Amino acid sequence: MASLVKRIGVRASAQAAWDAVSDIGALPTRLVPGFVIDTKLEPGARAVTFANGVTVREPIVALDEAERRLVWTAEAARTRHYNAAVQVFAQGDGAMIVWTADFLPDEAGEAIDAAMTAGAAAMKAALDKL
């Protein structure tokens, strides 16, 4: 199983960053504008439409306020397994966001890495404005 990790240092405080991460329906407005263009909430999941027009259903596995950690899976044709987590840590006056994705098949890594890199850039831009 392949794993990718993105570490994103942001100027926002850990609490402000977590408020944006944990607002699971506000991806296009608060967390990754431009990378995600629409999010629709449904019981236990969200439907996420990315800038490239692809929509993926993401069941929410855990939303842990104490650990500032969000975990989700993705139901997508490109992978037979996908699990991701974002965790927010205080770092000085700002925060460190750690985004991890585990997936199969390994061959999906290049495309997932490119998507995560673009998502991390959008996240940093949004959270640096807080």
Backbone as CSV, one residue per row, in Angstrom:
resi,resn,N_x,N_y,N_z,CA_x,CA_y,CA_z,C_x,C_y,C_z
1,MET,0.845,-1.174,0.000,0.000,0.000,0.000,0.888,1.234,0.000
2,ALA,0.560,2.172,-0.839,1.319,3.411,-0.930,0.799,4.425,0.080
3,SER,1.690,5.283,0.539,1.339,6.371,1.450,2.007,7.648,0.970
4,LEU,1.295,8.741,1.084,1.842,10.065,0.805,1.547,10.953,2.003
5,VAL,2.482,11.840,2.313,2.307,12.782,3.418,2.679,14.171,2.929
6,LYS,1.823,15.131,3.201,2.092,16.545,2.925,2.085,17.279,4.255
7,ARG,3.110,18.063,4.497,3.196,18.897,5.699,3.087,20.348,5.254
8,ILE,2.111,21.042,5.817,1.797,22.390,5.376,1.878,23.339,6.564
9,GLY,2.905,24.149,6.601,3.028,25.164,7.641,2.206,26.375,7.255
10,VAL,1.355,26.840,8.179,0.479,27.978,7.878,0.570,29.029,8.987
11,ARG,0.194,30.253,8.625,0.231,31.354,9.600,-0.957,31.327,10.548
12,ALA,-2.050,30.690,10.145,-3.237,30.621,11.000,-2.905,29.876,12.289
13,SER,-3.563,30.248,13.361,-3.397,29.514,14.611,-3.926,28.097,14.425
14,ALA,-3.518,27.193,15.301,-3.995,25.814,15.219,-5.520,25.766,15.347
15,GLN,-6.097,26.576,16.233,-7.550,26.566,16.395,-8.257,27.098,15.155
16,ALA,-7.736,28.180,14.567,-8.355,28.725,13.352,-8.231,27.734,12.191
17,ALA,-7.078,27.079,12.086,-6.890,26.080,11.035,-7.839,24.907,11.248
18,TRP,-7.963,24.442,12.489,-8.864,23.331,12.781,-10.316,23.710,12.492
19,ASP,-10.708,24.938,12.804,-12.074,25.382,12.507,-12.369,25.227,11.016
20,ALA,-11.403,25.555,10.169,-11.589,25.421,8.721,-11.587,23.961,8.294
21,VAL,-10.663,23.160,8.819,-10.589,21.740,8.467,-11.857,21.010,8.895
22,SER,-12.320,21.272,10.093,-13.457,20.532,10.644,-14.802,20.975,10.079
23,ASP,-14.826,22.065,9.345,-16.043,22.532,8.676,-16.147,21.754,7.361
24,ILE,-16.544,20.488,7.451,-16.397,19.543,6.345,-17.199,19.887,5.095
25,GLY,-18.146,20.759,5.199,-18.914,21.163,4.028,-18.404,22.424,3.364
26,ALA,-17.382,23.033,3.927,-16.917,24.342,3.436,-15.570,24.266,2.725
27,LEU,-15.269,23.144,2.101,-13.995,23.026,1.389,-13.784,24.138,0.359
28,PRO,-14.783,24.457,-0.483,-14.531,25.453,-1.518,-14.496,26.893,-1.022
29,THR,-14.948,27.130,0.184,-14.985,28.507,0.685,-13.959,28.790,1.776
30,ARG,-13.621,27.780,2.590,-12.754,28.038,3.734,-11.402,27.348,3.683
31,LEU,-11.328,26.158,3.103,-10.108,25.364,3.235,-9.300,25.253,1.948
32,VAL,-9.937,24.907,0.848,-9.191,24.699,-0.404,-9.916,25.332,-1.599
33,PRO,-10.229,26.646,-1.522,-10.916,27.285,-2.639,-10.067,27.197,-3.915
34,GLY,-10.753,26.926,-5.010,-10.060,26.777,-6.287,-9.675,25.337,-6.580
35,PHE,-9.312,24.587,-5.556,-9.007,23.168,-5.710,-10.300,22.359,-5.682
36,VAL,-11.189,22.715,-4.754,-12.536,22.132,-4.678,-13.505,23.241,-5.025
37,ILE,-14.473,22.931,-5.909,-15.425,23.967,-6.329,-16.814,23.781,-5.741
38,ASP,-17.094,22.584,-5.167,-18.401,22.366,-4.550,-18.307,21.202,-3.567
39,THR,-19.051,21.303,-2.487,-19.180,20.221,-1.513,-20.638,20.138,-1.091
40,LYS,-21.187,18.940,-1.180,-22.548,18.711,-0.728,-22.503,17.682,0.401
41,LEU,-23.097,18.033,1.528,-23.136,17.117,2.661,-24.294,16.142,2.518
42,GLU,-24.046,14.909,2.952,-25.079,13.891,3.041,-24.818,13.143,4.337
43,PRO,-25.742,12.350,4.820,-25.524,11.673,6.100,-24.232,10.835,6.100
44,GLY,-23.298,11.214,6.963,-22.054,10.483,7.127,-21.025,10.664,6.045
45,ALA,-21.252,11.590,5.106,-20.319,11.748,3.988,-20.461,13.134,3.370
46,ARG,-19.598,13.388,2.406,-19.702,14.592,1.593,-19.399,14.199,0.149
47,ALA,-20.022,14.897,-0.782,-19.722,14.741,-2.204,-18.893,15.952,-2.591
48,VAL,-17.672,15.701,-3.042,-16.712,16.758,-3.315,-16.492,16.862,-4.814
49,THR,-16.685,18.068,-5.367,-16.405,18.306,-6.779,-15.127,19.130,-6.874
50,PHE,-14.158,18.563,-7.569,-12.850,19.194,-7.723,-12.847,20.115,-8.938
51,ALA,-11.836,20.968,-9.024,-11.737,21.945,-10.114,-11.695,21.279,-11.486
52,ASN,-11.220,20.050,-11.560,-11.172,19.345,-12.846,-12.520,18.732,-13.229
53,GLY,-13.553,18.951,-12.407,-14.888,18.467,-12.697,-15.229,17.106,-12.115
54,VAL,-14.257,16.416,-11.561,-14.487,15.096,-10.972,-15.186,15.259,-9.627
55,THR,-16.230,14.459,-9.397,-16.912,14.432,-8.108,-16.646,13.086,-7.444
56,VAL,-16.264,13.136,-6.170,-15.939,11.941,-5.395,-16.758,11.964,-4.114
57,ARG,-17.343,10.836,-3.776,-18.050,10.701,-2.491,-17.012,10.338,-1.437
58,GLU,-17.007,11.080,-0.331,-16.044,10.879,0.747,-16.765,10.594,2.067
59,PRO,-16.939,9.323,2.421,-17.477,9.004,3.747,-16.538,9.525,4.844
60,ILE,-17.109,10.141,5.864,-16.320,10.657,6.987,-16.167,9.525,8.004
61,VAL,-14.925,9.194,8.331,-14.630,8.106,9.271,-14.569,8.635,10.699
62,ALA,-13.893,9.757,10.894,-13.731,10.307,12.251,-13.516,11.805,12.179
63,LEU,-14.075,12.502,13.145,-13.858,13.931,13.340,-13.554,14.086,14.822
64,ASP,-12.272,14.153,15.153,-11.799,14.127,16.537,-11.383,15.530,16.963
65,GLU,-12.256,16.194,17.699,-11.987,17.565,18.153,-10.753,17.637,19.055
66,ALA,-10.621,16.702,19.982,-9.512,16.737,20.944,-8.156,16.616,20.255
67,GLU,-8.085,15.777,19.229,-6.813,15.571,18.509,-6.694,16.454,17.273
68,ARG,-7.748,17.227,16.984,-7.817,18.055,15.772,-7.482,17.201,14.542
69,ARG,-8.243,16.119,14.376,-7.958,15.143,13.325,-9.253,14.758,12.602
70,LEU,-9.195,14.842,11.278,-10.294,14.449,10.404,-9.829,13.278,9.544
71,VAL,-10.644,12.221,9.468,-10.320,11.041,8.657,-11.475,10.767,7.709
72,TRP,-11.154,10.455,6.451,-12.171,10.124,5.469,-11.642,9.073,4.490
73,THR,-12.579,8.464,3.778,-12.242,7.572,2.682,-12.774,8.215,1.407
74,ALA,-12.450,7.609,0.278,-12.965,8.121,-0.991,-13.432,6.948,-1.839
75,GLU,-14.576,7.140,-2.446,-15.117,6.143,-3.360,-14.856,6.650,-4.773
76,ALA,-13.776,6.140,-5.376,-13.358,6.644,-6.687,-12.905,5.485,-7.569
77,ALA,-13.072,5.667,-8.869,-12.701,4.620,-9.822,-11.187,4.406,-9.885
78,ARG,-10.415,5.419,-9.564,-8.959,5.344,-9.693,-8.314,4.433,-8.647
79,THR,-8.949,4.262,-7.502,-8.354,3.467,-6.421,-9.321,2.381,-5.960
80,ARG,-8.759,1.286,-5.460,-9.613,0.273,-4.834,-9.611,0.441,-3.318
81,HIS,-8.682,1.245,-2.800,-8.666,1.624,-1.389,-8.097,3.030,-1.295
82,TYR,-8.736,3.864,-0.483,-8.220,5.211,-0.214,-8.681,5.612,1.170
83,ASN,-7.741,6.025,1.983,-8.023,6.503,3.330,-7.117,7.706,3.568
84,ALA,-7.666,8.778,4.086,-6.862,9.975,4.319,-7.174,10.576,5.677
85,ALA,-6.204,11.322,6.192,-6.371,12.028,7.453,-5.668,13.376,7.365
86,VAL,-6.277,14.368,7.975,-5.649,15.672,8.162,-5.643,15.931,9.653
87,GLN,-4.460,16.287,10.162,-4.349,16.608,11.580,-3.658,17.956,11.722
88,VAL,-4.128,18.749,12.661,-3.635,20.101,12.876,-2.851,20.148,14.183
89,PHE,-1.626,20.676,14.109,-0.752,20.813,15.276,-0.361,22.276,15.446
90,ALA,-0.290,22.732,16.688,0.222,24.074,16.964,1.709,24.091,16.646
91,GLN,2.141,25.184,16.030,3.568,25.368,15.724,3.881,26.849,15.862
92,GLY,4.479,27.222,16.977,4.718,28.631,17.236,3.398,29.379,17.270
93,ASP,3.323,30.498,16.549,2.077,31.269,16.461,1.144,30.716,15.394
94,GLY,1.631,29.783,14.592,0.842,29.233,13.500,0.485,27.781,13.744
95,ALA,0.390,27.043,12.640,0.005,25.636,12.725,0.747,24.823,11.673
96,MET,0.864,23.538,11.936,1.364,22.575,10.966,0.209,21.631,10.659
97,ILE,-0.123,21.523,9.397,-1.163,20.610,8.942,-0.441,19.389,8.364
98,VAL,-0.800,18.206,8.824,-0.234,16.977,8.279,-1.364,16.220,7.601
99,TRP,-1.221,16.055,6.282,-2.221,15.393,5.456,-1.606,14.091,4.947
100,THR,-2.199,12.971,5.323,-1.695,11.647,4.952,-2.758,10.921,4.135
101,ALA,-2.315,10.264,3.066,-3.216,9.429,2.264,-2.584,8.058,2.071
102,ASP,-3.361,7.011,2.291,-2.954,5.623,2.056,-3.887,5.069,0.989
103,PHE,-3.335,4.394,-0.003,-4.168,3.972,-1.118,-3.587,2.768,-1.857
104,LEU,-4.478,2.131,-2.600,-4.143,1.054,-3.528,-4.887,1.347,-4.821
105,PRO,-4.313,1.083,-5.965,-2.998,0.503,-6.185,-1.900,1.556,-6.078
106,ASP,-0.700,1.091,-5.872,0.456,1.979,-5.772,0.603,2.856,-7.015
107,GLU,0.186,2.334,-8.161,0.338,3.056,-9.425,-0.471,4.357,-9.471
108,ALA,-1.409,4.528,-8.571,-2.182,5.769,-8.519,-1.395,6.897,-7.856
109,GLY,-0.208,6.581,-7.352,0.563,7.536,-6.568,0.882,8.838,-7.268
110,GLU,1.262,8.792,-8.527,1.638,10.016,-9.227,0.460,10.980,-9.319
111,ALA,-0.699,10.466,-9.692,-1.890,11.315,-9.810,-2.340,11.828,-8.438
112,ILE,-2.301,10.975,-7.435,-2.715,11.393,-6.088,-1.728,12.409,-5.526
113,ASP,-0.444,12.209,-5.764,0.560,13.169,-5.301,0.334,14.537,-5.945
114,ALA,0.062,14.558,-7.243,-0.189,15.834,-7.930,-1.423,16.519,-7.345
115,ALA,-2.480,15.744,-7.092,-3.696,16.323,-6.515,-3.441,16.847,-5.106
116,MET,-2.715,16.072,-4.297,-2.431,16.518,-2.930,-1.536,17.752,-2.925
117,THR,-0.592,17.842,-3.851,0.280,19.019,-3.940,-0.546,20.257,-4.260
118,ALA,-1.473,20.130,-5.219,-2.345,21.256,-5.556,-3.257,21.604,-4.388
119,GLY,-3.803,20.591,-3.719,-4.658,20.829,-2.560,-3.911,21.487,-1.416
120,ALA,-2.671,21.059,-1.192,-1.853,21.647,-0.122,-1.565,23.118,-0.409
121,ALA,-1.309,23.451,-1.666,-1.056,24.852,-2.030,-2.303,25.703,-1.799
122,ALA,-3.472,25.173,-2.175,-4.724,25.904,-1.951,-4.995,26.066,-0.465
123,MET,-4.713,25.014,0.310,-4.923,25.061,1.760,-4.018,26.113,2.401
124,LYS,-2.760,26.120,2.015,-1.818,27.088,2.583,-2.261,28.523,2.259
125,ALA,-2.643,28.750,1.010,-3.083,30.095,0.610,-4.296,30.541,1.433
126,ALA,-5.254,29.640,1.621,-6.466,29.997,2.379,-6.155,30.226,3.853
127,LEU,-5.379,29.325,4.454,-5.126,29.431,5.896,-4.138,30.537,6.242
128,ASP,-3.282,30.917,5.305,-2.381,32.040,5.563,-3.116,33.367,5.607
129,LYS,-4.338,33.403,5.097,-5.143,34.635,5.103,-5.919,34.811,6.405
130,LEU,-5.995,33.772,7.237,-6.769,33.857,8.485,-6.044,34.672,9.534
